[in-house]
Amino acid sequence: FIPVAEETGMIVEIGRWALARAMREVRRWHAAGFDRLRLAVNLSARQFEHADLPGQIREAAQESDFPPGLLELELTESMVMHSGNGIVERLRALEASGVTLAVDDFGTGYSSLAYLKRFPIRSLKIDRSFIADIDHDSNSAAIVEAIVAMGRALGLKTIAEGVESPGQLEALRRFRCDEVQGFLFARPMPASDIPEFLAQLNNGRIRSFRGGSASVTHFPTPPDRSG
């Protein structure tokens, strides 16, 4: 379905609908007391190349009274690097609308890292293929640790995708990764189940970690013990 929607261009309208629907749902959860929730949305290549994407985002945010600062748009490396002329202006227009930009599946696409300093990227989402073996493969662990260190040096937030085991989580704590997401915390669920899930999380009936939510967990930065 998605490849056909991409090919025909219908994905732009579908994406517009999905974004508006997600914003309305999250605003309902905010009103229910879960006001720290953020919304992360994957953009397709067709959506990203649409000339009025910033306008669509502003319109959806205004209609649902959604704070743009709580919206993160996820772009793949190949989308960023193969979008042709005007990419910097397009990214800056999106940033000017108040949203933050993240590179999804980081490490699987374009080989040059020069775009990290050229474009207004704020987050790196480390691909799950690197996370899968970090608790028992030294090469995977070294790659993830290097990505996290690079992100920290550039002032970028790092988010690990596909965390499924306590061993992976502990390795990411050790590397000082900023946030994690994966089945260790929660699986995809219908929007109607989210309020009860969040209530159980707040009441301690679902496993969580200090400082964050179940599906995306923030690790407080450890104190600097150097010197």
Z-matrix of the N, CA and C atoms (Angstrom, degrees):
N
C 1 1.461
C 2 1.531 1 111.43
N 3 1.330 2 116.35 1 -49.99
C 4 1.467 3 119.88 2 -177.50
C 5 1.528 4 111.99 3 -62.13
N 6 1.363 5 119.17 4 -45.93
C 7 1.472 6 118.01 5 177.88
C 8 1.527 7 112.76 6 -58.33
N 9 1.345 8 117.26 7 -38.48
C 10 1.467 9 120.24 8 178.64
C 11 1.525 10 110.24 9 -66.48
N 12 1.335 11 116.28 10 -41.82
C 13 1.467 12 120.41 11 178.47
C 14 1.524 13 110.86 12 -62.92
N 15 1.337 14 116.34 13 -38.51
C 16 1.467 15 120.24 14 176.71
C 17 1.527 16 110.41 15 -63.08
N 18 1.329 17 115.38 16 -46.36
C 19 1.465 18 120.28 17 -175.41
C 20 1.523 19 111.60 18 -65.05
N 21 1.322 20 117.16 19 -38.84
C 22 1.462 21 120.90 20 -177.16
C 23 1.521 22 113.39 21 -85.44
N 24 1.336 23 116.50 22 -12.91
C 25 1.454 24 119.80 23 -177.35
C 26 1.516 25 113.69 24 89.59
N 27 1.338 26 117.26 25 -4.32
C 28 1.470 27 120.39 26 179.41
C 29 1.522 28 112.27 27 -63.70
N 30 1.345 29 116.40 28 -20.43
C 31 1.460 30 120.32 29 -177.19
C 32 1.524 31 111.74 30 -60.65
N 33 1.332 32 117.51 31 -27.27
C 34 1.466 33 120.57 32 179.72
C 35 1.522 34 110.20 33 -64.40
N 36 1.332 35 116.64 34 -47.62
C 37 1.463 36 120.49 35 179.75
C 38 1.526 37 111.11 36 -69.78
N 39 1.334 38 116.53 37 -38.38
C 40 1.466 39 120.06 38 177.03
C 41 1.522 40 110.02 39 -62.67
N 42 1.324 41 116.16 40 -43.27
C 43 1.457 42 120.38 41 179.21
C 44 1.512 43 112.20 42 -63.56
N 45 1.324 44 116.79 43 -38.91
C 46 1.464 45 121.06 44 177.94
C 47 1.538 46 110.13 45 -62.20
N 48 1.339 47 115.58 46 -45.38
C 49 1.470 48 120.12 47 178.89
C 50 1.532 49 111.14 48 -62.74
N 51 1.346 50 116.64 49 -45.85
C 52 1.461 51 120.86 50 -177.59
C 53 1.524 52 111.23 51 -62.56
N 54 1.332 53 117.13 52 -40.94
C 55 1.459 54 120.83 53 179.79
C 56 1.524 55 110.82 54 -63.72
N 57 1.339 56 116.82 55 -46.79
C 58 1.462 57 120.35 56 -179.69
C 59 1.525 58 111.03 57 -63.15
N 60 1.329 59 116.73 58 -41.01
C 61 1.467 60 120.66 59 179.65
C 62 1.525 61 110.53 60 -64.83
N 63 1.327 62 116.98 61 -44.38
C 64 1.462 63 120.56 62 -179.82
C 65 1.520 64 111.35 63 -63.41
N 66 1.325 65 117.24 64 -40.74
C 67 1.466 66 120.35 65 178.26
C 68 1.526 67 111.06 66 -61.45
N 69 1.331 68 117.20 67 -42.67
C 70 1.465 69 119.84 68 179.53
C 71 1.522 70 111.44 69 -64.21
N 72 1.336 71 116.39 70 -41.08
C 73 1.466 72 119.92 71 179.33
C 74 1.524 73 110.88 72 -63.07
N 75 1.331 74 116.85 73 -46.91
C 76 1.464 75 119.97 74 -177.91
C 77 1.526 76 110.77 75 -65.17
N 78 1.320 77 117.43 76 -36.18
C 79 1.470 78 119.30 77 176.94
C 80 1.521 79 111.23 78 -63.52
N 81 1.332 80 117.70 79 -34.84
C 82 1.465 81 119.89 80 175.93
C 83 1.520 82 110.73 81 -64.52
N 84 1.331 83 116.14 82 -39.32
C 85 1.465 84 119.28 83 178.48
C 86 1.524 85 110.79 84 -69.42
N 87 1.328 86 116.67 85 -35.77
C 88 1.468 87 119.48 86 174.21
C 89 1.527 88 109.93 87 -58.80
N 90 1.330 89 116.41 88 -46.02
C 91 1.467 90 121.12 89 -178.35
C 92 1.523 91 111.71 90 -64.38
N 93 1.333 92 116.51 91 -25.58
C 94 1.463 93 120.83 92 179.34
C 95 1.524 94 112.13 93 -82.34
N 96 1.330 95 116.91 94 0.74
C 97 1.455 96 120.29 95 176.30
C 98 1.512 97 115.28 96 110.79
N 99 1.326 98 117.30 97 -5.21
C 100 1.468 99 120.38 98 -179.36
C 101 1.531 100 108.89 99 -97.69
N 102 1.334 101 115.57 100 62.61
C 103 1.465 102 120.39 101 -168.46
C 104 1.520 103 114.36 102 -81.34
N 105 1.331 104 118.68 103 0.93
C 106 1.466 105 120.90 104 177.92
C 107 1.526 106 112.22 105 -93.13
N 108 1.319 107 117.15 106 -2.41
C 109 1.460 108 120.18 107 -176.99
C 110 1.521 109 111.50 108 -66.36
N 111 1.334 110 115.66 109 135.60
C 112 1.455 111 122.46 110 173.39
C 113 1.527 112 109.21 111 -109.64
N 114 1.303 113 116.25 112 163.47
C 115 1.460 114 122.04 113 -179.56
C 116 1.518 115 109.24 114 -121.66
N 117 1.341 116 116.46 115 123.76
C 118 1.464 117 121.75 116 176.08
C 119 1.524 118 108.43 117 -113.46
N 120 1.323 119 116.68 118 130.90
C 121 1.468 120 122.13 119 -174.91
C 122 1.524 121 109.77 120 -128.71
N 123 1.342 122 115.95 121 129.38
C 124 1.465 123 120.56 122 173.67
C 125 1.524 124 110.05 123 -78.64
N 126 1.316 125 116.58 124 131.79
C 127 1.463 126 121.02 125 175.09
C 128 1.523 127 110.12 126 -99.21
N 129 1.324 128 116.61 127 139.25
C 130 1.462 129 120.36 128 171.52
C 131 1.527 130 108.76 129 -81.53
N 132 1.327 131 115.72 130 165.19
C 133 1.468 132 119.75 131 178.91
C 134 1.527 133 111.03 132 -61.34
N 135 1.338 134 117.09 133 -40.36
C 136 1.469 135 120.73 134 179.56
C 137 1.528 136 111.21 135 -63.50
N 138 1.328 137 116.52 136 -42.56
C 139 1.465 138 119.59 137 178.11
C 140 1.519 139 110.92 138 -61.55
N 141 1.330 140 115.50 139 -45.40
C 142 1.457 141 120.36 140 -176.32
C 143 1.519 142 111.50 141 -62.74
N 144 1.325 143 116.84 142 -34.74
C 145 1.460 144 121.06 143 -177.71
C 146 1.529 145 112.83 144 -83.44
N 147 1.329 146 117.30 145 -7.36
C 148 1.461 147 119.99 146 -178.81
C 149 1.523 148 109.81 147 -68.42
N 150 1.319 149 116.26 148 130.48
C 151 1.469 150 120.96 149 -172.98
C 152 1.521 151 112.96 150 -61.69
N 153 1.327 152 117.84 151 -31.02
C 154 1.463 153 120.16 152 -174.38
C 155 1.524 154 112.79 153 -103.31
N 156 1.334 155 117.58 154 24.31
C 157 1.465 156 119.28 155 -179.88
C 158 1.528 157 112.62 156 -57.40
N 159 1.349 158 120.02 157 -47.72
C 160 1.473 159 118.99 158 177.78
C 161 1.529 160 112.32 159 -57.45
N 162 1.337 161 116.42 160 -39.06
C 163 1.455 162 119.91 161 178.76
C 164 1.519 163 112.00 162 -66.33
N 165 1.334 164 117.02 163 -38.79
C 166 1.461 165 120.87 164 177.69
C 167 1.525 166 110.90 165 -62.40
N 168 1.332 167 115.55 166 -40.65
C 169 1.463 168 119.52 167 -179.70
C 170 1.522 169 110.61 168 -66.84
N 171 1.328 170 116.52 169 -44.73
C 172 1.468 171 119.60 170 178.68
C 173 1.527 172 111.31 171 -60.82
N 174 1.333 173 116.18 172 -42.45
C 175 1.466 174 120.27 173 -179.35
C 176 1.525 175 111.22 174 -63.08
N 177 1.344 176 116.61 175 -45.86
C 178 1.462 177 120.32 176 179.99
C 179 1.521 178 111.08 177 -63.93
N 180 1.338 179 116.82 178 -39.91
C 181 1.465 180 120.73 179 179.97
C 182 1.525 181 111.05 180 -66.08
N 183 1.327 182 116.87 181 -41.07
C 184 1.466 183 120.29 182 179.58
C 185 1.524 184 111.44 183 -66.53
N 186 1.331 185 117.13 184 -41.62
C 187 1.461 186 120.61 185 -178.07
C 188 1.524 187 112.33 186 -65.43
N 189 1.331 188 117.21 187 -32.13
C 190 1.468 189 120.65 188 -178.14
C 191 1.519 190 112.80 189 -103.84
N 192 1.354 191 116.99 190 2.19
C 193 1.464 192 122.00 191 -176.83
C 194 1.526 193 110.65 192 56.39
N 195 1.333 194 115.48 193 41.43
C 196 1.464 195 121.27 194 -177.85
C 197 1.524 196 109.64 195 -93.72
N 198 1.345 197 118.50 196 128.28
C 199 1.471 198 120.71 197 178.39
C 200 1.534 199 110.61 198 -68.80
N 201 1.328 200 119.95 199 116.79
C 202 1.465 201 121.22 200 -178.54
C 203 1.525 202 113.18 201 -56.47
N 204 1.329 203 117.48 202 -28.09
C 205 1.456 204 120.10 203 -179.79
C 206 1.514 205 113.95 204 -65.96
N 207 1.340 206 117.37 205 -13.46
C 208 1.465 207 121.33 206 177.99
C 209 1.525 208 112.02 207 -97.10
N 210 1.341 209 116.80 208 6.17
C 211 1.464 210 121.13 209 179.84
C 212 1.520 211 110.34 210 -106.26
N 213 1.333 212 115.52 211 131.49
C 214 1.464 213 121.74 212 175.15
C 215 1.522 214 108.52 213 -120.04
N 216 1.329 215 116.72 214 127.77
C 217 1.456 216 122.49 215 177.46
C 218 1.520 217 109.19 216 -100.54
N 219 1.333 218 116.60 217 127.88
C 220 1.455 219 121.67 218 -177.14
C 221 1.524 220 110.13 219 -102.45
N 222 1.336 221 115.31 220 124.81
C 223 1.462 222 122.96 221 -179.50
C 224 1.516 223 108.40 222 -120.63
N 225 1.329 224 117.83 223 143.38
C 226 1.457 225 119.60 224 174.41
C 227 1.526 226 109.87 225 -82.53
N 228 1.328 227 115.16 226 160.15
C 229 1.465 228 119.68 227 178.77
C 230 1.528 229 111.43 228 -59.61
N 231 1.326 230 116.97 229 -41.64
C 232 1.467 231 119.34 230 -177.95
C 233 1.524 232 111.16 231 -65.34
N 234 1.345 233 118.20 232 -35.87
C 235 1.460 234 120.52 233 176.78
C 236 1.518 235 110.96 234 -62.20
N 237 1.322 236 115.80 235 -43.95
C 238 1.461 237 119.89 236 -177.70
C 239 1.526 238 111.03 237 -65.79
N 240 1.332 239 116.38 238 -41.04
C 241 1.456 240 119.77 239 -172.38
C 242 1.529 241 113.83 240 -85.21
N 243 1.330 242 118.10 241 -18.68
C 244 1.463 243 120.05 242 -174.33
C 245 1.519 244 112.49 243 -114.94
N 246 1.321 245 117.05 244 25.06
C 247 1.462 246 120.16 245 -176.85
C 248 1.523 247 113.40 246 -93.51
N 249 1.315 248 117.60 247 2.62
C 250 1.459 249 120.35 248 174.62
C 251 1.512 250 113.78 249 76.92
N 252 1.336 251 115.06 250 -159.24
C 253 1.460 252 121.14 251 -176.55
C 254 1.527 253 111.29 252 -67.52
N 255 1.313 254 115.11 253 150.87
C 256 1.457 255 119.84 254 176.44
C 257 1.507 256 114.97 255 84.58
N 258 1.340 257 117.82 256 6.64
C 259 1.460 258 120.34 257 -176.62
C 260 1.522 259 111.52 258 -63.57
N 261 1.339 260 117.37 259 -41.92
C 262 1.466 261 119.92 260 -179.06
C 263 1.521 262 110.07 261 -63.05
N 264 1.332 263 116.40 262 -45.20
C 265 1.468 264 120.03 263 179.60
C 266 1.523 265 111.30 264 -62.75
N 267 1.342 266 116.55 265 -39.48
C 268 1.463 267 120.02 266 -179.69
C 269 1.526 268 110.83 267 -64.57
N 270 1.324 269 116.27 268 -43.95
C 271 1.461 270 119.86 269 179.71
C 272 1.524 271 111.29 270 -65.81
N 273 1.322 272 116.10 271 -40.13
C 274 1.466 273 118.82 272 179.87
C 275 1.527 274 111.37 273 -68.80
N 276 1.327 275 117.18 274 -33.15
C 277 1.465 276 119.92 275 176.00
C 278 1.520 277 110.59 276 -65.05
N 279 1.334 278 116.39 277 -38.81
C 280 1.461 279 119.94 278 176.90
C 281 1.519 280 110.46 279 -65.52
N 282 1.329 281 116.04 280 -44.45
C 283 1.466 282 119.64 281 179.15
C 284 1.524 283 110.51 282 -62.41
N 285 1.330 284 116.89 283 -38.67
C 286 1.465 285 120.86 284 -179.39
C 287 1.522 286 111.94 285 -65.02
N 288 1.333 287 116.92 286 -23.30
C 289 1.462 288 119.70 287 178.15
C 290 1.523 289 111.67 288 -75.36
N 291 1.345 290 116.67 289 -7.04
C 292 1.457 291 120.95 290 175.10
C 293 1.509 292 115.35 291 107.62
N 294 1.336 293 117.80 292 -11.28
C 295 1.458 294 120.32 293 -177.39
C 296 1.528 295 110.13 294 -82.05
N 297 1.332 296 116.12 295 164.84
C 298 1.457 297 121.08 296 172.72
C 299 1.524 298 108.80 297 -106.49
N 300 1.330 299 116.23 298 154.00
C 301 1.460 300 122.45 299 -176.44
C 302 1.516 301 110.19 300 -115.90
N 303 1.326 302 115.70 301 135.89
C 304 1.461 303 121.50 302 179.83
C 305 1.521 304 109.66 303 -126.78
N 306 1.333 305 116.50 304 146.89
C 307 1.459 306 121.78 305 172.54
C 308 1.519 307 107.55 306 -93.23
N 309 1.333 308 116.70 307 117.11
C 310 1.458 309 122.09 308 -178.73
C 311 1.526 310 110.25 309 -87.69
N 312 1.353 311 116.05 310 153.10
C 313 1.470 312 122.18 311 178.09
C 314 1.523 313 111.36 312 53.46
N 315 1.331 314 116.60 313 40.70
C 316 1.463 315 120.54 314 -175.52
C 317 1.526 316 110.45 315 -59.96
N 318 1.336 317 115.31 316 136.41
C 319 1.453 318 121.74 317 177.62
C 320 1.513 319 114.10 318 102.05
N 321 1.339 320 117.65 319 -8.15
C 322 1.463 321 120.43 320 -177.10
C 323 1.521 322 113.20 321 -105.60
N 324 1.319 323 117.15 322 -5.41
C 325 1.463 324 119.38 323 -173.53
C 326 1.506 325 113.80 324 -115.79
N 327 1.303 326 115.92 325 -122.19
C 328 1.463 327 123.63 326 -172.85
C 329 1.523 328 111.49 327 -59.66
N 330 1.330 329 117.44 328 137.88
C 331 1.458 330 121.15 329 -173.00
C 332 1.527 331 113.85 330 -81.76
N 333 1.332 332 118.22 331 -23.31
C 334 1.460 333 120.38 332 -178.71
C 335 1.520 334 110.85 333 -82.68
N 336 1.322 335 116.34 334 139.28
C 337 1.462 336 120.96 335 178.50
C 338 1.523 337 111.33 336 -99.92
N 339 1.326 338 117.28 337 4.95
C 340 1.464 339 120.22 338 -176.46
C 341 1.522 340 111.89 339 -61.43
N 342 1.347 341 116.93 340 -28.89
C 343 1.468 342 118.50 341 -176.86
C 344 1.520 343 112.12 342 -65.69
N 345 1.337 344 117.84 343 -21.19
C 346 1.461 345 120.10 344 -178.62
C 347 1.523 346 111.81 345 -65.08
N 348 1.323 347 117.28 346 -27.93
C 349 1.466 348 118.87 347 177.81
C 350 1.525 349 112.07 348 -96.29
N 351 1.352 350 117.30 349 -17.71
C 352 1.467 351 120.42 350 -178.94
C 353 1.521 352 112.46 351 -84.65
N 354 1.322 353 116.43 352 -32.84
C 355 1.459 354 120.28 353 -171.25
C 356 1.527 355 111.09 354 -109.53
N 357 1.344 356 117.72 355 152.98
C 358 1.473 357 120.80 356 -177.32
C 359 1.528 358 113.11 357 -79.92
N 360 1.327 359 115.80 358 58.31
C 361 1.464 360 121.68 359 177.24
C 362 1.527 361 108.94 360 -82.26
N 363 1.321 362 117.27 361 140.41
C 364 1.464 363 120.87 362 -178.64
C 365 1.523 364 113.33 363 -116.59
N 366 1.348 365 117.79 364 -18.92
C 367 1.465 366 120.72 365 -176.49
C 368 1.525 367 110.73 366 -140.68
N 369 1.332 368 116.01 367 148.98
C 370 1.459 369 122.96 368 172.83
C 371 1.523 370 108.06 369 -118.60
N 372 1.328 371 116.82 370 123.72
C 373 1.454 372 121.33 371 176.91
C 374 1.523 373 107.66 372 -101.43
N 375 1.332 374 116.35 373 109.83
C 376 1.465 375 122.13 374 -174.05
C 377 1.524 376 109.08 375 -74.45
N 378 1.335 377 116.68 376 125.88
C 379 1.456 378 121.29 377 -174.49
C 380 1.524 379 111.81 378 -61.39
N 381 1.334 380 114.87 379 144.31
C 382 1.464 381 121.26 380 -177.39
C 383 1.525 382 113.09 381 -60.58
N 384 1.329 383 117.94 382 -24.28
C 385 1.461 384 119.78 383 -179.92
C 386 1.520 385 111.63 384 -63.11
N 387 1.329 386 117.67 385 -27.27
C 388 1.465 387 121.12 386 176.45
C 389 1.525 388 111.34 387 -83.21
N 390 1.331 389 117.00 388 -28.36
C 391 1.463 390 121.33 389 -175.57
C 392 1.522 391 111.68 390 -78.08
N 393 1.342 392 117.17 391 -30.63
C 394 1.463 393 121.78 392 -170.64
C 395 1.524 394 113.23 393 -53.50
N 396 1.334 395 117.87 394 -37.60
C 397 1.469 396 120.65 395 -172.55
C 398 1.526 397 114.13 396 -112.95
N 399 1.323 398 118.97 397 11.73
C 400 1.468 399 118.61 398 -170.49
C 401 1.523 400 113.47 399 -66.92
N 402 1.341 401 117.50 400 -20.45
C 403 1.462 402 118.47 401 -178.83
C 404 1.527 403 113.00 402 -86.53
N 405 1.359 404 117.36 403 -4.94
C 406 1.464 405 117.98 404 178.30
C 407 1.532 406 113.87 405 -144.46
N 408 1.326 407 117.93 406 2.52
C 409 1.463 408 120.72 407 178.14
C 410 1.524 409 109.19 408 -123.03
N 411 1.316 410 116.68 409 118.11
C 412 1.465 411 120.48 410 -173.40
C 413 1.530 412 112.06 411 -67.22
N 414 1.339 413 117.85 412 -32.68
C 415 1.463 414 119.70 413 179.63
C 416 1.527 415 111.51 414 -68.02
N 417 1.334 416 116.68 415 -45.34
C 418 1.469 417 120.12 416 177.38
C 419 1.516 418 110.54 417 -61.24
N 420 1.328 419 115.87 418 -43.00
C 421 1.467 420 120.02 419 -179.92
C 422 1.522 421 110.78 420 -62.00
N 423 1.332 422 116.76 421 -41.60
C 424 1.465 423 120.31 422 -178.91
C 425 1.525 424 111.12 423 -65.30
N 426 1.343 425 117.30 424 -39.38
C 427 1.468 426 120.69 425 179.26
C 428 1.520 427 110.50 426 -64.01
N 429 1.336 428 116.74 427 -47.38
C 430 1.466 429 120.30 428 -178.64
C 431 1.524 430 110.71 429 -64.48
N 432 1.321 431 116.84 430 -43.16
C 433 1.464 432 119.71 431 179.37
C 434 1.528 433 110.52 432 -61.23
N 435 1.345 434 116.68 433 -39.19
C 436 1.465 435 120.46 434 179.43
C 437 1.528 436 111.34 435 -67.33
N 438 1.343 437 117.32 436 -39.90
C 439 1.468 438 120.18 437 178.35
C 440 1.519 439 110.38 438 -63.46
N 441 1.336 440 116.58 439 -43.54
C 442 1.466 441 120.23 440 179.67
C 443 1.523 442 110.44 441 -62.99
N 444 1.335 443 116.71 442 -43.99
C 445 1.465 444 120.50 443 179.78
C 446 1.527 445 110.94 444 -63.76
N 447 1.334 446 116.83 445 -41.21
C 448 1.462 447 120.26 446 177.92
C 449 1.523 448 110.62 447 -63.74
N 450 1.329 449 116.32 448 -44.13
C 451 1.459 450 119.76 449 178.31
C 452 1.510 451 111.86 450 -59.01
N 453 1.319 452 116.40 451 -43.92
C 454 1.467 453 120.21 452 -179.98
C 455 1.523 454 110.23 453 -62.95
N 456 1.330 455 117.18 454 -42.11
C 457 1.466 456 120.69 455 -179.15
C 458 1.528 457 111.73 456 -64.76
N 459 1.338 458 116.78 457 -30.62
C 460 1.465 459 121.27 458 -179.15
C 461 1.523 460 112.53 459 -91.98
N 462 1.322 461 116.51 460 -0.02
C 463 1.461 462 119.78 461 -178.93
C 464 1.515 463 113.37 462 75.19
N 465 1.339 464 117.48 463 26.46
C 466 1.459 465 122.47 464 -179.56
C 467 1.521 466 110.39 465 -104.68
N 468 1.318 467 116.36 466 141.36
C 469 1.458 468 121.29 467 174.98
C 470 1.520 469 108.93 468 -75.80
N 471 1.332 470 118.22 469 138.40
C 472 1.461 471 122.09 470 177.71
C 473 1.524 472 109.45 471 -111.57
N 474 1.330 473 115.06 472 135.74
C 475 1.462 474 122.51 473 -178.18
C 476 1.524 475 107.87 474 -129.83
N 477 1.325 476 117.41 475 124.58
C 478 1.463 477 121.71 476 179.82
C 479 1.525 478 109.71 477 -91.79
N 480 1.330 479 116.60 478 128.48
C 481 1.463 480 121.75 479 179.32
C 482 1.527 481 110.38 480 -96.27
N 483 1.332 482 116.08 481 150.55
C 484 1.457 483 120.92 482 170.85
C 485 1.511 484 115.26 483 73.40
N 486 1.327 485 118.27 484 34.44
C 487 1.470 486 121.11 485 178.44
C 488 1.529 487 108.64 486 -78.75
N 489 1.333 488 116.74 487 121.05
C 490 1.460 489 120.71 488 -174.27
C 491 1.516 490 113.68 489 -127.56
N 492 1.327 491 118.42 490 -6.60
C 493 1.465 492 119.14 491 -177.26
C 494 1.521 493 110.95 492 -137.61
N 495 1.348 494 116.90 493 153.24
C 496 1.466 495 120.02 494 176.46
C 497 1.523 496 112.44 495 -59.66
N 498 1.347 497 117.21 496 -32.30
C 499 1.455 498 119.87 497 179.13
C 500 1.518 499 112.21 498 -64.50
N 501 1.320 500 116.76 499 -41.43
C 502 1.467 501 120.60 500 176.39
C 503 1.521 502 110.51 501 -63.32
N 504 1.328 503 115.66 502 -43.20
C 505 1.462 504 120.11 503 -179.20
C 506 1.522 505 111.06 504 -61.76
N 507 1.324 506 116.55 505 -43.37
C 508 1.461 507 119.76 506 -178.76
C 509 1.525 508 110.95 507 -64.48
N 510 1.340 509 117.15 508 -39.16
C 511 1.466 510 119.97 509 177.36
C 512 1.523 511 110.46 510 -62.20
N 513 1.321 512 117.38 511 -40.97
C 514 1.466 513 120.83 512 -179.85
C 515 1.518 514 111.60 513 -68.63
N 516 1.314 515 117.29 514 -35.22
C 517 1.472 516 120.16 515 172.64
C 518 1.526 517 109.92 516 -59.76
N 519 1.322 518 114.92 517 -44.03
C 520 1.464 519 120.24 518 -178.01
C 521 1.526 520 111.28 519 -64.15
N 522 1.338 521 116.57 520 -36.19
C 523 1.462 522 120.93 521 -179.64
C 524 1.528 523 112.16 522 -79.82
N 525 1.350 524 116.93 523 -8.55
C 526 1.469 525 123.23 524 -178.63
C 527 1.528 526 111.91 525 66.98
N 528 1.338 527 115.70 526 38.08
C 529 1.460 528 120.44 527 171.17
C 530 1.528 529 108.20 528 -64.67
N 531 1.327 530 117.06 529 142.13
C 532 1.466 531 120.51 530 -173.99
C 533 1.520 532 113.53 531 -73.27
N 534 1.327 533 117.52 532 -46.03
C 535 1.460 534 121.42 533 -176.55
C 536 1.519 535 110.06 534 -142.28
N 537 1.333 536 115.83 535 157.35
C 538 1.467 537 121.12 536 176.40
C 539 1.522 538 108.98 537 -134.92
N 540 1.332 539 115.43 538 158.73
C 541 1.462 540 120.52 539 172.81
C 542 1.516 541 108.18 540 -147.87
N 543 1.322 542 116.71 541 151.84
C 544 1.455 543 119.12 542 178.82
C 545 1.509 544 113.22 543 157.14
N 546 1.336 545 115.99 544 178.86
C 547 1.452 546 122.24 545 -175.12
C 548 1.525 547 112.80 546 -67.66
N 549 1.329 548 118.71 547 -15.21
C 550 1.461 549 119.80 548 175.59
C 551 1.521 550 110.39 549 -59.93
N 552 1.320 551 116.99 550 -27.83
C 553 1.467 552 121.86 551 -176.49
C 554 1.522 553 112.31 552 -105.01
N 555 1.326 554 117.79 553 -44.65
C 556 1.465 555 120.37 554 -178.63
C 557 1.518 556 109.70 555 -164.92
N 558 1.328 557 115.19 556 148.53
C 559 1.457 558 122.07 557 172.93
C 560 1.522 559 109.37 558 -100.06
N 561 1.328 560 117.99 559 162.48
C 562 1.468 561 119.09 560 176.31
C 563 1.523 562 110.70 561 -55.22
N 564 1.327 563 116.20 562 142.59
C 565 1.464 564 120.66 563 -178.72
C 566 1.522 565 109.41 564 -147.16
N 567 1.340 566 117.05 565 158.68
C 568 1.468 567 119.85 566 176.98
C 569 1.523 568 111.01 567 -61.67
N 570 1.327 569 115.81 568 150.18
C 571 1.465 570 120.02 569 179.55
C 572 1.519 571 111.59 570 -57.62
N 573 1.333 572 116.89 571 -32.34
C 574 1.464 573 120.30 572 -178.27
C 575 1.523 574 112.74 573 -66.15
N 576 1.349 575 117.25 574 -20.74
C 577 1.467 576 120.76 575 -179.55
C 578 1.525 577 112.76 576 -88.79
N 579 1.324 578 117.38 577 -12.77
C 580 1.459 579 120.76 578 -173.39
C 581 1.528 580 113.24 579 -63.06
N 582 1.350 581 120.69 580 -46.87
C 583 1.474 582 118.92 581 -178.14
C 584 1.523 583 113.16 582 -56.86
N 585 1.344 584 117.19 583 -43.52
C 586 1.465 585 119.83 584 179.20
C 587 1.523 586 110.72 585 -65.51
N 588 1.325 587 116.18 586 -39.63
C 589 1.465 588 120.15 587 177.64
C 590 1.529 589 110.97 588 -60.97
N 591 1.324 590 116.82 589 -45.91
C 592 1.463 591 120.75 590 -179.72
C 593 1.522 592 111.30 591 -65.51
N 594 1.340 593 116.73 592 -37.03
C 595 1.463 594 119.90 593 178.05
C 596 1.522 595 110.40 594 -64.23
N 597 1.329 596 117.20 595 -43.13
C 598 1.463 597 120.52 596 177.95
C 599 1.524 598 111.03 597 -65.11
N 600 1.324 599 115.77 598 -37.33
C 601 1.465 600 120.06 599 177.51
C 602 1.524 601 110.56 600 -62.00
N 603 1.325 602 116.23 601 -46.93
C 604 1.470 603 120.75 602 -179.84
C 605 1.520 604 112.09 603 -64.03
N 606 1.339 605 116.31 604 -31.55
C 607 1.462 606 120.62 605 -178.73
C 608 1.520 607 112.74 606 -86.36
N 609 1.336 608 116.99 607 0.71
C 610 1.452 609 120.64 608 176.75
C 611 1.508 610 114.54 609 80.94
N 612 1.347 611 118.24 610 12.06
C 613 1.458 612 120.09 611 -179.11
C 614 1.527 613 112.06 612 -87.36
N 615 1.332 614 116.53 613 -5.70
C 616 1.461 615 121.92 614 175.00
C 617 1.517 616 107.76 615 -123.54
N 618 1.322 617 115.43 616 137.92
C 619 1.457 618 120.17 617 -178.40
C 620 1.522 619 110.75 618 -57.26
N 621 1.313 620 116.39 619 131.88
C 622 1.457 621 121.37 620 178.41
C 623 1.516 622 108.73 621 -146.37
N 624 1.332 623 115.29 622 179.60
C 625 1.450 624 121.26 623 179.49
C 626 1.510 625 109.50 624 -134.55
N 627 1.293 626 116.54 625 141.96
C 628 1.458 627 122.16 626 -175.12
C 629 1.523 628 111.30 627 -51.96
N 630 1.336 629 116.02 628 132.26
C 631 1.453 630 121.27 629 172.51
C 632 1.508 631 115.74 630 97.63
N 633 1.353 632 119.02 631 -2.58
C 634 1.455 633 117.09 632 -177.35
C 635 1.505 634 114.02 633 -154.10
N 636 1.306 635 115.64 634 -171.02
C 637 1.457 636 122.10 635 -179.44
C 638 1.515 637 109.97 636 -99.04
N 639 1.315 638 116.06 637 -177.11
C 640 1.456 639 119.83 638 -175.79
C 641 1.520 640 112.77 639 -77.78
N 642 1.310 641 117.72 640 -40.54
C 643 1.456 642 119.42 641 -175.54
C 644 1.520 643 112.98 642 -88.04
N 645 1.322 644 117.03 643 -25.66
C 646 1.464 645 121.66 644 174.10
C 647 1.513 646 107.19 645 -135.38
N 648 1.314 647 117.35 646 113.34
C 649 1.452 648 121.33 647 -174.08
C 650 1.513 649 111.03 648 -109.46
N 651 1.322 650 115.96 649 131.37
C 652 1.462 651 122.04 650 178.89
C 653 1.516 652 109.26 651 -94.23
N 654 1.319 653 116.66 652 132.85
C 655 1.452 654 121.18 653 175.44
C 656 1.515 655 109.40 654 -99.66
N 657 1.332 656 120.19 655 118.77
C 658 1.463 657 120.20 656 173.91
C 659 1.525 658 109.84 657 -58.44
N 660 1.320 659 117.24 658 138.88
C 661 1.460 660 121.52 659 -179.03
C 662 1.518 661 110.23 660 -67.00
N 663 1.352 662 118.30 661 125.44
C 664 1.457 663 120.03 662 178.87
C 665 1.520 664 110.91 663 -62.94
N 666 1.334 665 117.01 664 152.71
C 667 1.461 666 118.81 665 178.55
C 668 1.516 667 111.45 666 -64.52
N 669 1.319 668 116.07 667 146.60
C 670 1.463 669 121.90 668 178.80
C 671 1.518 670 108.55 669 -77.96
N 672 1.339 671 116.00 670 115.54
C 673 1.468 672 120.19 671 -177.47
C 674 1.522 673 112.44 672 -101.01
N 675 1.336 674 115.91 673 6.76
C 676 1.464 675 118.01 674 179.21
C 677 1.516 676 109.34 675 -72.40
N 678 1.286 677 116.62 676 132.28
C 679 1.464 678 120.65 677 178.28
C 680 1.481 679 111.80 678 73.22
